[in-house]
Amino acid sequence: MKEVPARAARPTPPPAPGGEYEGATPFEEVDFHSRRGAHPHAAARGQPAAPVAREGQKVKRGQVVGRVEESKLGAHVHSSIDGRVSKVTPERVEIVA
């Protein structure tokens, strides 16, 4: 079996005077915004949602893109991003920001 070299660990700041768990925590802020979203119609138990968005339609974050009949058990599907619907299939709605 081939041996894999260990990765060098990041240096940890020294413990603060209050104890070993009171030191500063390194934090790296990352600005991450998804440019694509794929929303499955069967996101929960129950009946899959029927797509209500059309290809080319602009949608806002939180807007319903899949709806379950009122008398059925299931969950509506909402867009997670602002964008335009790029593809609608029986399984999902794809949105591009």
DAZIGI-V685885 format. One record per helix or strand of 3 or more residues. SS is the DSSP state (helix for helix, strand for strand). FROM is the first residue (numbers start at 1). LEN is the number of residues. If there is no record, write none. Layout:
[[SS:FROM:LEN] [SS:FROM:LEN]]
This chain:
[[strand:36:5] [strand:64:4] [strand:83:6] [strand:92:5]]
